[in-house]
Amino acid sequence: MDSVRKALRAGDVEKDGYGRLSCVTCDEPLSTDNNPDKIGKIRVCPDCGSEWKELG
């Protein structure tokens, strides 16, 4: 699983003017999967199921 930053540089994820992230292949906004026991968040595309880790 890549980080969100790496996915932004690679062109797999796009950020709009409001800071919302979306999957480039599906053109869908990413949802957040929060686990309180772990540091960071997992961003998930609801269509294709791709996941990216967000540490910040």
Backbone as XML, in Angstrom:
<?xml version="1.0"?>
<chain id="A" units="angstrom">
  <residue number="1" name="MET">
    <atom name="N" x="0.848" y="-1.167" z="0.000"/>
    <atom name="CA" x="0.000" y="0.000" z="0.000"/>
    <atom name="C" x="0.898" y="1.235" z="0.000"/>
  </residue>
  <residue number="2" name="ASP">
    <atom name="N" x="0.681" y="2.106" z="-0.972"/>
    <atom name="CA" x="1.442" y="3.342" z="-1.090"/>
    <atom name="C" x="0.835" y="4.428" z="-0.208"/>
  </residue>
  <residue number="3" name="SER">
    <atom name="N" x="1.598" y="5.479" z="0.009"/>
    <atom name="CA" x="1.083" y="6.625" z="0.742"/>
    <atom name="C" x="0.309" y="7.534" z="-0.216"/>
  </residue>
  <residue number="4" name="VAL">
    <atom name="N" x="-0.490" y="8.413" z="0.348"/>
    <atom name="CA" x="-1.261" y="9.358" z="-0.458"/>
    <atom name="C" x="-0.316" y="10.290" z="-1.206"/>
  </residue>
  <residue number="5" name="ARG">
    <atom name="N" x="0.764" y="10.718" z="-0.559"/>
    <atom name="CA" x="1.731" y="11.607" z="-1.214"/>
    <atom name="C" x="2.341" y="10.948" z="-2.452"/>
  </residue>
  <residue number="6" name="LYS">
    <atom name="N" x="2.724" y="9.690" z="-2.300"/>
    <atom name="CA" x="3.318" y="8.965" z="-3.419"/>
    <atom name="C" x="2.299" y="8.801" z="-4.550"/>
  </residue>
  <residue number="7" name="ALA">
    <atom name="N" x="1.049" y="8.542" z="-4.203"/>
    <atom name="CA" x="-0.006" y="8.385" z="-5.205"/>
    <atom name="C" x="-0.290" y="9.702" z="-5.917"/>
  </residue>
  <residue number="8" name="LEU">
    <atom name="N" x="-0.209" y="10.820" z="-5.200"/>
    <atom name="CA" x="-0.398" y="12.125" z="-5.831"/>
    <atom name="C" x="0.710" y="12.390" z="-6.849"/>
  </residue>
  <residue number="9" name="ARG">
    <atom name="N" x="1.964" y="12.067" z="-6.489"/>
    <atom name="CA" x="3.081" y="12.272" z="-7.407"/>
    <atom name="C" x="2.994" y="11.357" z="-8.619"/>
  </residue>
  <residue number="10" name="ALA">
    <atom name="N" x="2.506" y="10.122" z="-8.404"/>
    <atom name="CA" x="2.415" y="9.155" z="-9.495"/>
    <atom name="C" x="1.207" y="9.417" z="-10.401"/>
  </residue>
  <residue number="11" name="GLY">
    <atom name="N" x="0.248" y="10.200" z="-9.913"/>
    <atom name="CA" x="-0.938" y="10.490" z="-10.712"/>
    <atom name="C" x="-2.077" y="9.517" z="-10.495"/>
  </residue>
  <residue number="12" name="ASP">
    <atom name="N" x="-2.002" y="8.700" z="-9.435"/>
    <atom name="CA" x="-3.082" y="7.759" z="-9.128"/>
    <atom name="C" x="-4.220" y="8.423" z="-8.371"/>
  </residue>
  <residue number="13" name="VAL">
    <atom name="N" x="-3.897" y="9.500" z="-7.660"/>
    <atom name="CA" x="-4.877" y="10.239" z="-6.854"/>
    <atom name="C" x="-4.779" y="11.701" z="-7.244"/>
  </residue>
  <residue number="14" name="GLU">
    <atom name="N" x="-5.935" y="12.388" z="-7.267"/>
    <atom name="CA" x="-6.012" y="13.801" z="-7.602"/>
    <atom name="C" x="-6.564" y="14.576" z="-6.424"/>
  </residue>
  <residue number="15" name="LYS">
    <atom name="N" x="-6.108" y="15.810" z="-6.261"/>
    <atom name="CA" x="-6.631" y="16.684" z="-5.219"/>
    <atom name="C" x="-7.280" y="17.882" z="-5.893"/>
  </residue>
  <residue number="16" name="ASP">
    <atom name="N" x="-8.506" y="18.229" z="-5.487"/>
    <atom name="CA" x="-9.177" y="19.378" z="-6.088"/>
    <atom name="C" x="-8.837" y="20.647" z="-5.307"/>
  </residue>
  <residue number="17" name="GLY">
    <atom name="N" x="-9.434" y="21.745" z="-5.665"/>
    <atom name="CA" x="-9.150" y="23.031" z="-5.043"/>
    <atom name="C" x="-9.521" y="23.113" z="-3.579"/>
  </residue>
  <residue number="18" name="TYR">
    <atom name="N" x="-10.422" y="22.255" z="-3.134"/>
    <atom name="CA" x="-10.839" y="22.235" z="-1.735"/>
    <atom name="C" x="-10.064" y="21.213" z="-0.909"/>
  </residue>
  <residue number="19" name="GLY">
    <atom name="N" x="-9.115" y="20.503" z="-1.514"/>
    <atom name="CA" x="-8.313" y="19.526" z="-0.785"/>
    <atom name="C" x="-8.910" y="18.136" z="-0.733"/>
  </residue>
  <residue number="20" name="ARG">
    <atom name="N" x="-9.990" y="17.909" z="-1.472"/>
    <atom name="CA" x="-10.605" y="16.580" z="-1.496"/>
    <atom name="C" x="-9.839" y="15.679" z="-2.444"/>
  </residue>
  <residue number="21" name="LEU">
    <atom name="N" x="-9.644" y="14.430" z="-2.032"/>
    <atom name="CA" x="-8.905" y="13.456" z="-2.835"/>
    <atom name="C" x="-9.869" y="12.588" z="-3.622"/>
  </residue>
  <residue number="22" name="SER">
    <atom name="N" x="-9.474" y="12.246" z="-4.858"/>
    <atom name="CA" x="-10.301" y="11.355" z="-5.672"/>
    <atom name="C" x="-9.404" y="10.409" z="-6.456"/>
  </residue>
  <residue number="23" name="CYS">
    <atom name="N" x="-9.917" y="9.221" z="-6.736"/>
    <atom name="CA" x="-9.217" y="8.201" z="-7.515"/>
    <atom name="C" x="-9.264" y="8.608" z="-8.990"/>
  </residue>
  <residue number="24" name="VAL">
    <atom name="N" x="-8.131" y="8.565" z="-9.663"/>
    <atom name="CA" x="-8.060" y="8.995" z="-11.063"/>
    <atom name="C" x="-8.726" y="7.972" z="-11.983"/>
  </residue>
  <residue number="25" name="THR">
    <atom name="N" x="-8.553" y="6.683" z="-11.713"/>
    <atom name="CA" x="-9.112" y="5.658" z="-12.604"/>
    <atom name="C" x="-10.632" y="5.603" z="-12.526"/>
  </residue>
  <residue number="26" name="CYS">
    <atom name="N" x="-11.201" y="5.791" z="-11.345"/>
    <atom name="CA" x="-12.659" y="5.700" z="-11.176"/>
    <atom name="C" x="-13.339" y="7.065" z="-11.169"/>
  </residue>
  <residue number="27" name="ASP">
    <atom name="N" x="-12.569" y="8.128" z="-10.937"/>
    <atom name="CA" x="-13.094" y="9.485" z="-10.813"/>
    <atom name="C" x="-14.107" y="9.591" z="-9.678"/>
  </residue>
  <residue number="28" name="GLU">
    <atom name="N" x="-13.839" y="8.888" z="-8.578"/>
    <atom name="CA" x="-14.697" y="8.893" z="-7.398"/>
    <atom name="C" x="-13.936" y="9.474" z="-6.206"/>
  </residue>
  <residue number="29" name="PRO">
    <atom name="N" x="-14.611" y="10.227" z="-5.321"/>
    <atom name="CA" x="-13.945" y="10.727" z="-4.118"/>
    <atom name="C" x="-13.592" y="9.571" z="-3.171"/>
  </residue>
  <residue number="30" name="LEU">
    <atom name="N" x="-12.455" y="9.711" z="-2.492"/>
    <atom name="CA" x="-11.997" y="8.667" z="-1.588"/>
    <atom name="C" x="-12.708" y="8.770" z="-0.248"/>
  </residue>
  <residue number="31" name="SER">
    <atom name="N" x="-13.010" y="7.630" z="0.345"/>
    <atom name="CA" x="-13.574" y="7.598" z="1.686"/>
    <atom name="C" x="-12.454" y="7.291" z="2.681"/>
  </residue>
  <residue number="32" name="THR">
    <atom name="N" x="-12.713" y="7.521" z="3.952"/>
    <atom name="CA" x="-11.704" y="7.342" z="4.990"/>
    <atom name="C" x="-12.067" y="6.155" z="5.865"/>
  </residue>
  <residue number="33" name="ASP">
    <atom name="N" x="-11.074" y="5.297" z="6.089"/>
    <atom name="CA" x="-11.235" y="4.162" z="6.987"/>
    <atom name="C" x="-10.336" y="4.421" z="8.190"/>
  </residue>
  <residue number="34" name="ASN">
    <atom name="N" x="-10.936" y="4.781" z="9.329"/>
    <atom name="CA" x="-10.181" y="5.138" z="10.526"/>
    <atom name="C" x="-10.083" y="3.958" z="11.469"/>
  </residue>
  <residue number="35" name="ASN">
    <atom name="N" x="-8.878" y="3.644" z="11.923"/>
    <atom name="CA" x="-8.654" y="2.636" z="12.950"/>
    <atom name="C" x="-8.017" y="3.347" z="14.134"/>
  </residue>
  <residue number="36" name="PRO">
    <atom name="N" x="-8.712" y="3.463" z="15.268"/>
    <atom name="CA" x="-8.169" y="4.222" z="16.395"/>
    <atom name="C" x="-6.906" y="3.602" z="17.007"/>
  </residue>
  <residue number="37" name="ASP">
    <atom name="N" x="-6.635" y="2.335" z="16.739"/>
    <atom name="CA" x="-5.461" y="1.682" z="17.301"/>
    <atom name="C" x="-4.198" y="1.947" z="16.493"/>
  </residue>
  <residue number="38" name="LYS">
    <atom name="N" x="-4.321" y="2.484" z="15.292"/>
    <atom name="CA" x="-3.176" y="2.723" z="14.418"/>
    <atom name="C" x="-3.019" y="4.203" z="14.131"/>
  </residue>
  <residue number="39" name="ILE">
    <atom name="N" x="-1.785" y="4.605" z="13.843"/>
    <atom name="CA" x="-1.494" y="5.993" z="13.502"/>
    <atom name="C" x="-1.822" y="6.206" z="12.024"/>
  </residue>
  <residue number="40" name="GLY">
    <atom name="N" x="-2.484" y="7.309" z="11.726"/>
    <atom name="CA" x="-2.828" y="7.638" z="10.347"/>
    <atom name="C" x="-4.194" y="7.103" z="9.957"/>
  </residue>
  <residue number="41" name="LYS">
    <atom name="N" x="-4.527" y="7.341" z="8.698"/>
    <atom name="CA" x="-5.816" y="6.921" z="8.142"/>
    <atom name="C" x="-5.564" y="6.130" z="6.872"/>
  </residue>
  <residue number="42" name="ILE">
    <atom name="N" x="-6.533" y="5.337" z="6.497"/>
    <atom name="CA" x="-6.500" y="4.624" z="5.224"/>
    <atom name="C" x="-7.559" y="5.260" z="4.338"/>
  </residue>
  <residue number="43" name="ARG">
    <atom name="N" x="-7.141" y="5.741" z="3.169"/>
    <atom name="CA" x="-8.064" y="6.316" z="2.195"/>
    <atom name="C" x="-8.402" y="5.234" z="1.182"/>
  </residue>
  <residue number="44" name="VAL">
    <atom name="N" x="-9.683" y="5.008" z="0.928"/>
    <atom name="CA" x="-10.158" y="3.894" z="0.103"/>
    <atom name="C" x="-11.055" y="4.423" z="-1.010"/>
  </residue>
  <residue number="45" name="CYS">
    <atom name="N" x="-10.862" y="3.881" z="-2.219"/>
    <atom name="CA" x="-11.762" y="4.178" z="-3.328"/>
    <atom name="C" x="-12.958" y="3.236" z="-3.223"/>
  </residue>
  <residue number="46" name="PRO">
    <atom name="N" x="-14.182" y="3.756" z="-3.173"/>
    <atom name="CA" x="-15.350" y="2.890" z="-3.030"/>
    <atom name="C" x="-15.627" y="2.010" z="-4.246"/>
  </residue>
  <residue number="47" name="ASP">
    <atom name="N" x="-15.175" y="2.408" z="-5.445"/>
    <atom name="CA" x="-15.433" y="1.623" z="-6.651"/>
    <atom name="C" x="-14.433" y="0.491" z="-6.852"/>
  </residue>
  <residue number="48" name="CYS">
    <atom name="N" x="-13.143" y="0.840" z="-6.922"/>
    <atom name="CA" x="-12.147" y="-0.186" z="-7.257"/>
    <atom name="C" x="-11.511" y="-0.818" z="-6.032"/>
  </residue>
  <residue number="49" name="GLY">
    <atom name="N" x="-11.669" y="-0.223" z="-4.839"/>
    <atom name="CA" x="-11.133" y="-0.811" z="-3.614"/>
    <atom name="C" x="-9.669" y="-0.521" z="-3.377"/>
  </residue>
  <residue number="50" name="SER">
    <atom name="N" x="-9.047" y="0.350" z="-4.162"/>
    <atom name="CA" x="-7.643" y="0.710" z="-3.945"/>
    <atom name="C" x="-7.508" y="1.460" z="-2.624"/>
  </residue>
  <residue number="51" name="GLU">
    <atom name="N" x="-6.365" y="1.246" z="-1.943"/>
    <atom name="CA" x="-6.146" y="1.866" z="-0.641"/>
    <atom name="C" x="-4.822" y="2.618" z="-0.616"/>
  </residue>
  <residue number="52" name="TRP">
    <atom name="N" x="-4.809" y="3.755" z="0.089"/>
    <atom name="CA" x="-3.608" y="4.548" z="0.279"/>
    <atom name="C" x="-3.550" y="4.969" z="1.742"/>
  </residue>
  <residue number="53" name="LYS">
    <atom name="N" x="-2.349" y="5.014" z="2.284"/>
    <atom name="CA" x="-2.147" y="5.386" z="3.684"/>
    <atom name="C" x="-1.871" y="6.875" z="3.782"/>
  </residue>
  <residue number="54" name="GLU">
    <atom name="N" x="-2.562" y="7.538" z="4.724"/>
    <atom name="CA" x="-2.381" y="8.963" z="4.969"/>
    <atom name="C" x="-1.880" y="9.126" z="6.395"/>
  </residue>
  <residue number="55" name="LEU">
    <atom name="N" x="-0.664" y="9.640" z="6.546"/>
    <atom name="CA" x="-0.059" y="9.760" z="7.868"/>
    <atom name="C" x="-0.363" y="11.086" z="8.553"/>
  </residue>
  <residue number="56" name="GLY">
    <atom name="N" x="-0.599" y="12.133" z="7.815"/>
    <atom name="CA" x="-0.751" y="13.465" z="8.379"/>
    <atom name="C" x="-2.042" y="13.746" z="8.906"/>
  </residue>
</chain>
